[in-house]
């Protein structure tokens, strides 16, 4: 067994302190500084529906003009996302409940249409599934599910990353706050 002498311990301590100082310097020197353009996000913040490209089940790009004057409820999800799947029946129910209003419900994923169609066959949901052409990174989405709501002019008015029971009374009332009857 090697005995550590006192002089060795004192020589090793400054090295440990230097290592800690360097570690903290590296850790805190990489923090984003407010107003520092070098650290600005690579992608712009989503403000309008026109910044998002989606594909129909037929592979055609969705033309947002067809939804002009309508509220757009856009939910980003994945077939492997438990919270996404859990909230889908509530989205379907609120879609039925608000069917006489000017709102469109779209559920977007990056997965291919074979996976989307297989998922829908298993779960038997009456929802409009679409495929995103714009990546999650470009949309600044870091977790799923994420829901965007766009007003009748196509401007983003709501963004949330988490699941909800959209058919709960308070959530239906929340959605009603954006709506006008047809």
Secondary structure per residue as TSV (DSSP state, phi and psi in degrees):
chain	resnum	aa	ss	phi	psi
A	1	X	-	360.0	132.8
A	2	X	-	-86.9	132.3
A	3	X	-	-94.7	129.7
A	4	X	-	-88.6	124.6
A	5	X	-	-85.5	160.9
A	6	X	H	-61.8	-38.9
A	7	X	H	-66.2	-34.7
A	8	X	H	-67.1	-41.6
A	9	X	H	-60.5	-42.3
A	10	X	H	-71.0	-32.0
A	11	X	H	-71.8	-33.7
A	12	X	H	-74.5	-31.1
A	13	X	H	-60.5	-46.8
A	14	X	H	-59.7	-36.3
A	15	X	H	-61.8	-40.3
A	16	X	H	-64.1	-44.5
A	17	X	H	-63.6	-42.3
A	18	X	H	-61.5	-41.3
A	19	X	H	-63.2	-41.8
A	20	X	H	-64.8	-41.4
A	21	X	H	-63.0	-45.2
A	22	X	H	-63.2	-42.5
A	23	X	H	-59.8	-49.3
A	24	X	H	-64.0	-38.1
A	25	X	H	-60.7	-46.7
A	26	X	H	-66.1	-40.1
A	27	X	H	-63.7	-48.4
A	28	X	H	-88.2	-15.1
A	29	X	H	-78.5	-14.0
A	30	X	T	-94.7	3.9
A	31	X	S	-69.7	144.6
A	32	X	-	-66.8	133.0
A	33	X	-	-101.8	132.2
A	34	X	T	-58.0	130.1
A	35	X	T	82.5	-2.6
A	36	X	-	-81.2	105.7
A	37	X	G	-62.5	-25.2
A	38	X	G	-61.5	-28.8
A	39	X	G	-102.4	12.0
A	40	X	S	-63.1	151.2
A	41	X	-	-60.0	145.6
A	42	X	S	-68.7	-32.1
A	43	X	S	-110.9	147.4
A	44	X	-	-71.6	155.0
A	45	X	-	-68.3	137.4
A	46	X	-	-71.7	124.7
A	47	X	-	-121.6	-21.6
A	48	X	B	-138.7	150.0
A	49	X	G	-61.7	-27.3
A	50	X	G	-63.6	-16.3
A	51	X	G	-83.1	-3.8
A	52	X	-	-114.8	130.3
A	53	X	-	-108.9	125.8
A	54	X	E	-125.9	154.8
A	55	X	E	-116.4	142.2
A	56	X	-	-75.1	173.2
A	57	X	T	-60.5	-23.6
A	58	X	T	-86.1	-2.0
A	59	X	S	87.5	9.9
A	60	X	-	-90.3	143.1
A	61	X	B	-69.2	132.7
A	62	X	-	-71.2	129.3
A	63	X	-	-93.2	112.5
A	64	X	G	-64.8	-16.9
A	65	X	G	-62.2	-29.0
A	66	X	G	-67.2	-17.8
A	67	X	G	-106.8	12.3
A	68	X	T	-57.1	133.6
A	69	X	T	83.9	5.0
A	70	X	S	-116.7	150.6
A	71	X	E	-76.0	138.7
A	72	X	E	-116.8	118.1
A	73	X	E	-98.6	109.8
A	74	X	E	-118.9	112.8
A	75	X	E	-109.6	125.4
A	76	X	E	-96.6	131.1
A	77	X	-	-148.9	179.8
A	78	X	-	-150.7	153.7
A	79	X	T	-66.2	-23.4
A	80	X	T	-91.8	-1.9
A	81	X	-	-92.1	105.4
A	82	X	H	-55.7	-50.5
A	83	X	H	-61.4	-32.5
A	84	X	H	-62.8	-49.1
A	85	X	H	-65.2	-38.1
A	86	X	H	-62.8	-36.7
A	87	X	H	-84.8	-13.7
A	88	X	H	-59.3	-44.6
A	89	X	H	-58.8	-34.5
A	90	X	H	-70.2	-33.1
A	91	X	H	-66.8	-42.3
A	92	X	H	-62.0	-42.8
A	93	X	H	-65.2	-41.7
A	94	X	H	-70.9	-31.2
A	95	X	H	-61.8	-43.9
A	96	X	H	-65.7	-42.4
A	97	X	H	-62.5	-36.0
A	98	X	T	-103.8	21.9
A	99	X	T	-62.8	-22.3
A	100	X	T	-94.1	20.2
A	101	X	B	-116.6	167.2
A	102	X	S	-88.1	63.1
A	103	X	E	-129.3	140.4
A	104	X	E	-117.2	131.9
A	105	X	E	-106.7	121.4
A	106	X	E	-126.6	137.6
A	107	X	E	-118.6	115.1
A	108	X	E	-110.4	140.5
A	109	X	E	-141.2	158.9
A	110	X	S	-85.2	-8.1
A	111	X	S	-73.5	160.2
A	112	X	-	-75.8	165.0
A	113	X	H	-67.0	-28.4
A	114	X	H	-62.0	-44.1
A	115	X	H	-66.5	-42.0
A	116	X	H	-61.9	-48.1
A	117	X	H	-66.3	-39.2
A	118	X	H	-63.2	-43.4
A	119	X	H	-58.9	-47.4
A	120	X	H	-67.4	-33.8
A	121	X	H	-63.4	-41.8
A	122	X	H	-69.0	-40.1
A	123	X	H	-96.0	-13.5
A	124	X	-	49.3	57.3
A	125	X	-	-103.3	140.5
A	126	X	-	-98.1	69.8
A	127	X	-	-129.0	156.5
A	128	X	E	-92.0	103.4
A	129	X	E	-90.2	135.6
A	130	X	E	-133.3	164.1
A	131	X	E	-109.0	135.7
A	132	X	E	-83.1	136.4
A	133	X	S	-96.9	-32.6
A	134	X	S	-79.4	128.5
A	135	X	-	-73.0	160.4
A	136	X	T	-59.7	-38.1
A	137	X	T	-62.3	-43.1
A	138	X	T	-64.5	-28.3
A	139	X	T	-88.6	-1.5
A	140	X	T	59.3	38.3
A	141	X	-	-100.1	120.0
A	142	X	-	-108.9	-7.7
A	143	X	S	-153.4	157.7
A	144	X	S	-121.5	151.9
A	145	X	S	-76.1	153.4
A	146	X	E	-129.3	133.6
A	147	X	E	-118.2	131.9
A	148	X	E	-112.6	142.5
A	149	X	E	-124.2	128.0
A	150	X	E	-111.6	139.3
A	151	X	-	-77.0	-177.5
A	152	X	T	-64.8	-17.7
A	153	X	T	-95.2	0.7
A	154	X	S	90.0	9.1
A	155	X	B	-88.6	140.6
A	156	X	E	-68.2	124.9
A	157	X	E	-118.4	-10.2
A	158	X	E	-156.5	137.3
A	159	X	E	-143.7	131.2
A	160	X	E	-145.9	136.4
A	161	X	E	-110.4	97.7
A	162	X	S	168.1	168.1
A	163	X	-	-95.5	156.4
A	164	X	-	-140.3	160.4
A	165	X	-	-94.4	93.4
A	166	X	T	-64.8	-18.4
A	167	X	T	-89.0	-1.3
A	168	X	S	-62.3	148.3
A	169	X	H	-53.1	-45.0
A	170	X	H	-66.8	-33.8
A	171	X	H	-74.8	-36.2
A	172	X	H	-63.9	-42.3
A	173	X	H	-62.7	-40.5
A	174	X	H	-59.3	-47.8
A	175	X	H	-64.6	-37.7
A	176	X	H	-61.5	-26.2
A	177	X	T	-65.5	-19.7
A	178	X	T	-94.6	-12.1
A	179	X	-	-101.7	156.9
A	180	X	-	-132.1	137.9
A	181	X	B	-63.2	151.3
A	182	X	-	-72.6	360.0
